[in-house]
Amino acid sequence: MSEQTIPDDAAVVDRIEDGTYAVLHVGPDEVELVVDVALLPEGTVEGDWLRIGLRADPERTAARRAALEGRLDRLRRTRGGGRFS
């Protein structure tokens, strides 16, 4: 990577492989992240800088937790409790 430090909320597109995956260097530690190019803004090319932002999705989290709890409940019932219940 270059001598310039990447800000915490930014990434640089290091390369695009086979038009399918992009390799990003993220944050000041330049952590390598491989993403599907479909997730990038249209027209993104190697060398472009991107702003990175993550947001919590409480609705999806709650739905997934409820689904997993349901599975665990079914497993506990069918396995007779077991030592891990």
Backbone as CSV, one residue per row, in Angstrom:
resi,resn,N_x,N_y,N_z,CA_x,CA_y,CA_z,C_x,C_y,C_z
1,MET,0.846,-1.179,0.000,0.000,0.000,0.000,0.886,1.235,0.000
2,SER,0.294,2.383,-0.179,1.055,3.618,-0.261,1.425,4.115,1.129
3,GLU,2.170,5.213,1.169,2.568,5.822,2.436,1.398,6.519,3.109
4,GLN,0.337,6.817,2.363,-0.830,7.505,2.911,-1.615,6.549,3.807
5,THR,-2.108,7.050,4.924,-2.912,6.251,5.832,-4.377,6.322,5.432
6,ILE,-5.038,5.182,5.437,-6.455,5.126,5.092,-7.266,5.517,6.325
7,PRO,-8.228,6.429,6.185,-9.079,6.800,7.328,-9.899,5.605,7.820
8,ASP,-10.365,5.684,9.072,-11.141,4.593,9.674,-12.369,4.207,8.864
9,ASP,-13.016,5.176,8.247,-14.277,4.905,7.557,-14.119,4.818,6.039
10,ALA,-12.928,4.462,5.567,-12.698,4.439,4.130,-11.954,3.170,3.710
11,ALA,-12.067,2.880,2.429,-11.357,1.748,1.833,-10.928,2.147,0.438
12,VAL,-9.855,1.537,-0.018,-9.417,1.752,-1.383,-9.539,0.422,-2.119
13,VAL,-10.002,0.486,-3.366,-10.123,-0.718,-4.177,-8.726,-1.055,-4.688
14,ASP,-8.155,-2.115,-4.144,-6.809,-2.532,-4.535,-6.830,-3.177,-5.915
15,ARG,-7.800,-4.089,-6.111,-7.896,-4.757,-7.412,-9.266,-5.408,-7.546
16,ILE,-9.627,-5.668,-8.796,-10.847,-6.403,-9.101,-10.417,-7.665,-9.829
17,GLU,-10.852,-8.806,-9.290,-10.424,-10.096,-9.830,-11.533,-10.744,-10.643
18,ASP,-11.225,-11.032,-11.901,-12.148,-11.714,-12.819,-13.485,-11.005,-12.959
19,GLY,-13.539,-9.710,-12.670,-14.781,-8.969,-12.770,-15.837,-9.436,-11.779
20,THR,-15.438,-10.250,-10.817,-16.374,-10.857,-9.885,-16.180,-10.369,-8.458
21,TYR,-14.939,-10.307,-8.018,-14.624,-9.918,-6.649,-13.693,-8.720,-6.629
22,ALA,-13.896,-7.872,-5.632,-13.003,-6.730,-5.437,-12.259,-6.927,-4.132
23,VAL,-10.978,-6.602,-4.161,-10.155,-6.657,-2.955,-9.980,-5.226,-2.470
24,LEU,-10.481,-4.969,-1.258,-10.399,-3.638,-0.661,-9.368,-3.642,0.453
25,HIS,-8.717,-2.514,0.651,-7.884,-2.293,1.838,-8.656,-1.308,2.692
26,VAL,-9.026,-1.752,3.896,-9.949,-1.018,4.748,-9.257,-0.469,5.977
27,GLY,-9.519,0.806,6.272,-9.051,1.439,7.507,-7.546,1.634,7.571
28,PRO,-7.101,2.244,8.657,-5.680,2.582,8.790,-4.766,1.359,8.860
29,ASP,-5.311,0.205,9.266,-4.502,-1.018,9.310,-4.497,-1.745,7.975
30,GLU,-5.232,-1.192,7.000,-5.314,-1.736,5.650,-5.708,-3.206,5.639
31,VAL,-6.726,-3.522,6.409,-7.242,-4.885,6.449,-7.813,-5.233,5.087
32,GLU,-7.421,-6.389,4.568,-7.892,-6.802,3.256,-9.283,-7.409,3.378
33,LEU,-10.195,-6.940,2.536,-11.567,-7.413,2.521,-11.933,-7.732,1.083
34,VAL,-12.441,-8.943,0.866,-12.864,-9.357,-0.474,-14.383,-9.315,-0.526
35,VAL,-14.923,-8.576,-1.499,-16.373,-8.429,-1.631,-16.788,-8.696,-3.073
36,ASP,-18.035,-9.068,-3.232,-18.615,-9.245,-4.560,-18.720,-7.861,-5.204
37,VAL,-18.338,-7.738,-6.461,-18.383,-6.429,-7.124,-19.798,-5.877,-7.199
38,ALA,-20.815,-6.742,-7.106,-22.201,-6.276,-7.134,-22.512,-5.379,-5.938
39,LEU,-21.719,-5.465,-4.874,-21.925,-4.637,-3.693,-21.300,-3.245,-3.828
40,LEU,-20.487,-3.043,-4.842,-19.809,-1.763,-5.030,-20.692,-0.804,-5.820
41,PRO,-20.474,0.502,-5.623,-21.207,1.473,-6.447,-20.889,1.251,-7.933
42,GLU,-21.872,1.482,-8.771,-21.689,1.293,-10.209,-20.527,2.134,-10.715
43,GLY,-19.696,1.540,-11.554,-18.578,2.249,-12.144,-17.307,2.242,-11.312
44,THR,-17.308,1.571,-10.165,-16.117,1.517,-9.313,-14.997,0.791,-10.041
45,VAL,-13.798,1.360,-9.972,-12.625,0.749,-10.601,-11.485,0.701,-9.593
46,GLU,-10.446,-0.025,-9.953,-9.258,-0.115,-9.103,-8.728,1.278,-8.814
47,GLY,-8.369,1.494,-7.559,-7.838,2.785,-7.151,-8.884,3.732,-6.590
48,ASP,-10.174,3.405,-6.773,-11.231,4.255,-6.222,-11.268,4.144,-4.703
49,TRP,-11.610,5.257,-4.062,-11.803,5.297,-2.610,-13.284,5.195,-2.313
50,LEU,-13.607,4.436,-1.296,-14.996,4.230,-0.902,-15.168,4.567,0.573
51,ARG,-16.314,5.099,0.930,-16.684,5.300,2.334,-17.318,3.999,2.816
52,ILE,-16.902,3.567,3.979,-17.424,2.334,4.559,-18.361,2.705,5.698
53,GLY,-19.533,2.105,5.705,-20.484,2.354,6.787,-21.258,1.089,7.102
54,LEU,-21.347,0.778,8.360,-22.130,-0.367,8.794,-23.245,0.138,9.687
55,ARG,-24.417,-0.443,9.514,-25.558,-0.063,10.343,-26.146,-1.320,10.950
56,ALA,-26.601,-1.201,12.176,-27.278,-2.319,12.820,-28.625,-2.548,12.146
57,ASP,-29.058,-3.785,12.120,-30.360,-4.145,11.568,-31.119,-4.909,12.650
58,PRO,-31.715,-4.181,13.607,-32.349,-4.848,14.745,-33.509,-5.763,14.349
59,GLU,-34.254,-5.434,13.310,-35.361,-6.283,12.893,-34.855,-7.632,12.390
60,ARG,-33.845,-7.607,11.550,-33.290,-8.858,11.028,-32.638,-9.662,12.146
61,THR,-31.953,-8.983,13.052,-31.320,-9.660,14.181,-32.367,-10.370,15.028
62,ALA,-33.441,-9.688,15.345,-34.505,-10.278,16.168,-35.131,-11.477,15.458
63,ALA,-35.376,-11.360,14.163,-35.979,-12.455,13.409,-35.069,-13.677,13.392
64,ARG,-33.777,-13.466,13.168,-32.821,-14.587,13.141,-32.694,-15.232,14.516
65,ARG,-32.670,-14.418,15.563,-32.575,-14.978,16.912,-33.804,-15.809,17.240
66,ALA,-34.976,-15.316,16.860,-36.206,-16.057,17.112,-36.206,-17.388,16.357
67,ALA,-35.762,-17.365,15.112,-35.701,-18.594,14.326,-34.737,-19.592,14.947
68,LEU,-33.586,-19.116,15.396,-32.609,-20.009,16.014,-33.106,-20.558,17.344
69,GLU,-33.788,-19.736,18.108,-34.366,-20.211,19.371,-35.385,-21.308,19.112
70,GLY,-36.192,-21.143,18.075,-37.163,-22.170,17.700,-36.477,-23.477,17.352
71,ARG,-35.400,-23.412,16.605,-34.645,-24.617,16.256,-34.073,-25.273,17.501
72,LEU,-33.486,-24.463,18.373,-32.920,-25.011,19.611,-33.996,-25.678,20.462
73,ASP,-35.153,-25.058,20.548,-36.255,-25.648,21.316,-36.652,-27.006,20.741
74,ARG,-36.765,-27.085,19.412,-37.113,-28.365,18.783,-36.045,-29.416,19.041
75,LEU,-34.782,-29.033,18.954,-33.694,-29.977,19.219,-33.727,-30.468,20.662
76,ARG,-33.966,-29.570,21.564,-34.014,-29.952,22.977,-35.148,-30.953,23.226
77,ARG,-36.282,-30.723,22.600,-37.428,-31.628,22.785,-37.163,-33.001,22.171
78,THR,-36.572,-33.030,20.992,-36.372,-34.308,20.289,-35.200,-35.096,20.851
79,ARG,-34.278,-34.459,21.492,-33.112,-35.153,22.037,-33.225,-35.410,23.541
80,GLY,-34.359,-35.106,24.100,-34.561,-35.390,25.520,-33.778,-34.513,26.461
81,GLY,-33.420,-33.346,26.027,-32.730,-32.411,26.924,-31.229,-32.509,26.817
82,GLY,-30.660,-33.681,26.983,-29.214,-33.849,26.871,-28.432,-32.987,27.823
83,ARG,-27.149,-33.141,27.805,-26.317,-32.394,28.751,-26.108,-30.944,28.349
84,PHE,-26.464,-30.574,27.116,-26.232,-29.198,26.652,-27.501,-28.340,26.714
85,SER,-28.562,-28.844,27.273,-29.802,-28.060,27.311,-29.845,-27.165,28.530
